[in-house]
Amino acid sequence: MSPTAKRKLPAPEHSRQELTGAALTIVSLSLFPAADALAKSLDGALPVLVVVWARFFGSALLITPVLLLSGRRVQPSRVDLLIEFARAVLIIVAFGCFVRSFQTIGFAEAMTFYAIAPIVCASLAVLCLGERMTRRRSIAVGLGLCGVVIALRPGFSPAPGAFFALGTGFFYGAYLLLNRVVATRGSPTLALFLQFCIGSALLTPLVWGGLGQGVAEALPTLAAMAGVSVLCNILLIQAFCRAEASFLAPFMYVEIPSALIMAVVFFEEPLAPRIVMGAGLILLAGLLVLRSRPAVDRP
């Protein structure tokens, strides 16, 4: 076998892993807005913390049989527990800010502000994990950001909820970075189990006195929200097992077009031309990354 052939053999397998990661990300982030839409439908019916707690507690119940069927023994290290504690805190704050944003802005607008998350994730991956930010990845992330800016209509005066949604993006971007760390350490299912259990334990004392106020009536919606959350988290963390965070970041923008469709269908929010144009640039960013290969893997 020639030296040239030896250099080229690993490339197709690596490419398949990346494409699988991209596909899992697209499916996960296309479905994720459904959980957020369910939370939006509860706007005003339940306190914000109760909605956040229900998402964690329901997810913990649903992930437990998955962990048991996997045959994985629950023996996390101290470092694992610290990482999952940090992930739980980040996602609690992120989702809490997101639910709070619905009080003053619409679903589509909140999702568009939140789209800063992939940019935060990709930037932190380069700074903290030493991942390579190639020229094509940089252009793709930049295109996604331009799409967000166009959709945001520069120059307008944002409502208070916009700042909560923007904060969601920053906190969730840091959470996504830790997803990559977790994906390289051990069992993704165990990581999710710990995250949901720790989150539930942190939130339960804060909401215990208010669990009887409308929770029973909202139980089907809360259960559906938790189910979508578990499924999407499993798909997303599996994606991070197969590809770098900086590679997956632009594909995360697919959440925006999905959210805009749900905003129209379920909440009858109008879609302005700027939203459509921004969504087009966001999709173009993902397609551009599909044609890229990590510089470190090239012969």
N, C-alpha and C positions, 0 to 999 in steps of 0.2 A: 504493500500500500504506500502510495507516494506521500511525502510530507504535506502536500497541498490537500490531499483527501483527508488526512488526519485532522487538519485544522478545521475542515468544513463539517465534519461529522457531528459535533455537538450542537451546531447552530440550529438545525431543524427542530430538535427536541426542545431546546430552550425557547424557540419561537412558539411552539405549540403550548408550552407552559404559560407564556405571556398571553397568548390569544385566549386561552382558557380563563386566565385571571381577568382579562378584559371583559369576556362574555359574562362571567359571574358578577362582575361589578355592574355591568349594564342592567342585568336582570334585577340585582339587588336594589340598585338606586332607582330603577323604574318603579319598583313596588313600594319603596320606603315612603313616598308621599301619601300612600294610602293610610299608613299609621298616623301620619301628621294630620291628614284630613279627618280621620276619626276623632282625633284630639280636638280639632277645630270645631267639629260638630257638637262637642260638649261644652263649648265656650259659654261660660256663665252658669252652667248647670252644676258644676263641681268646682271646688277650690283648685288652684293650680297645683299645689303640692299633692293633692289626692290623685289627680290625673297622672302625675309623674310617678307616684308610688304604685299606682295600679299597673302601669306599664312595666315597672321593675318586678313587682310581686308576681304578676301573671306570667311574665317571661321566665322567672325562676321556677315556677311550677311546671311550665311547658318544657324547659330544657332539662329538667331532672331525669325524666325517663329516657331522653336521648343519651344522656351521659351514662346511665345505667346499662342501656343496651350496647353501648360502645365497649363495655368491659373495662373501662378506664378506672383505676383506683384513685380516689381523691387523696392525693398526697402532695399538696402544693408546698413549695419552699417558701421561706420568708420573703425572698425577692418577688416570687410570683404573687404573694398576697399584697405586697406593697404596690406592685404594678396594677393589680386589679382594683385596689383601693383608689388609686389615682384615676383609673379609667372610669370607675363608678362615679367619683366626684365630678369629673369632667362632663360625663353624659347627663348627670342629674342637673348640673347648672345649665348645660346647653339646652336640654329639653324644657327645663323650667323657664328659661328666657324665651324660648320659642312659643310656648303656650301663652306666656304673658304678652307677647307681641300681638297676638290675635285680638287683643282688646281694643287696639287702635288702628290696625292696618289689616288689609285683606290677605287671604291665603296666598295668592299669586305674588303679591308684593313681598310678603314675609319670606317666601321660598327664594325669591330673587336676591334679597339681601343675604340670606343664609348661604348663597352660592360662593361666598368667599372661602368656604371651608377647604375645597380642594387646593386652592392657591396656598393657604396656610400650611396644609399638609405637605405639599410638594416642597415648599421653602424650608420647612423644619426638617424634612427628610435629608435635604442637601446639607443643612447646617449641623444637624445632630447625628445623623447616621452615615454621613459621608457618601451618600448616593450621588451618581453623576447626573448633572443637569445638562443634557445635550442640547445642541442648538435647536433641533426640531421639537424637543419637549418644551423648551423655553417659548418657542413660537406658539405651540399649541396652548400652553397655559395662558400666554398673553392674549391669544384669540378668545379663549374662554372668558378672560377678564373683560375684554372689550365688549363681548356679548352681554355680560352682566351690567357694564356701565351704560350701554345703550338702553337696556331694559329698565334701568333705574331712572332714566330721564334726568341727566345732570342738570343741576341748577334749581331743582325743586326743593321745597322746605319739608324735610321728612317729619312724620309724626313720631311721638316717643317710641311707639312700637318698633319703628325701623331700627333704632339703636339696640333694642333687645334682640331683634332678628340678626343684626350684624354681630352682636356678641355671641349669639348661637354659632355663627359661622366660625369665629375664632376658637371657641371652646371645642367645637366638634372637629375642627381641623387638627387640634392637638390630640384629640381622642383617636382620630384616624392614624396619626403617627404611631401611637402606642399599639394600634392594631398590628402594624408591621412588626413592632418589637415582639409582641405576643406570638405572632405567627411563626417567628423564627426560634421560639423557645421551647415549645412543647405542644400539648393538645389544645387545639382551638376550642373544642367543646368544653373542656375543663375551664378554660379562660372565661368563656361566656357564663358558665355556671357560677363561677366565683364573682364575676362582675354583677350579675343580677342579684345574687344572694347578699353581697355586701351592700349594694344599693338599697335593697329592701330593708336590711337591718338599720341602715342610716336613716331612712325615711319613716319607718314605722312609728317610732316615738313621736315624730312631729305631726303625724296625721291621725293618731289613734283616736283622739277625741272627736274627729269629724267624719269618721267612716260611716256613720249611720245616716248621713244627710244626702239622700239621693243616689247612693252607690248602688243599691239593689236595682233601681230603675235603669241605671246606666250600665249594668253588668254585661249585657250582650256586646255593647259597643266597646267597653273596656277589654273584654276577652278577645274580641277581634283585633283590637289595637295591639295587644300583647302577642297574639299569634303572628301577625304580620311582622312585628318587631323581631321576634325570634328567628323567623325564616330568613329575613333580610340580613340579620347579623351573622347567621351561619354562612350564608352565601358570601358576604363581604369579607369575613375573616379568612375563608377559604381562598378568596381571590388574592389576599395579601400573602398567603402561603406560596403563591405561584409567581408573583411579580412584585417589583419594587413600587414603593408608594409614589415616587415621582413619575413612573410610567402610568400608573392607574389614575393619577389625579385628573387629567382631562376627561376621562370616561365618566367620572363622577358628576360631570355637568349634565349628564342625561337626566338627572333628577329634575332639572328645571323644566324642560318640555313636558315631562310626565306630570309635574305639579300644576303646570298651567292648564293642561287638559282637564285635570280634576277640578281646578278652580272654576272652569267654565261649566263642566258637566254637573258638579255637585253643589256649587255655591253660586252659579249663574253670574260670575264676575266677568266683565267684558275684557276681551283681549285686544289691546291696542297694537298698531303696526310695529311700534318699537319693541314690544314684547316678542313678536314673531321674528323680527330681524335679529334681536339678541339671541333667541333660541337657535336660529340658523347658524350663527357664529359659534355657539356652544357645541353644536353637533359637528361642525367642521373641525373644531379642535380635537375631538375624539377620533375622527377619521384620519387626521394628520398623524396622530400618535400610532394608529394602526400600521402605518407604513414605516415607522421608525424602528430601529434596533438599538439596544444599549451599546454605547461606544466600547464598554469594557468587554463585550462579547464578540466583537468583530475580530476576524483573524488578522 
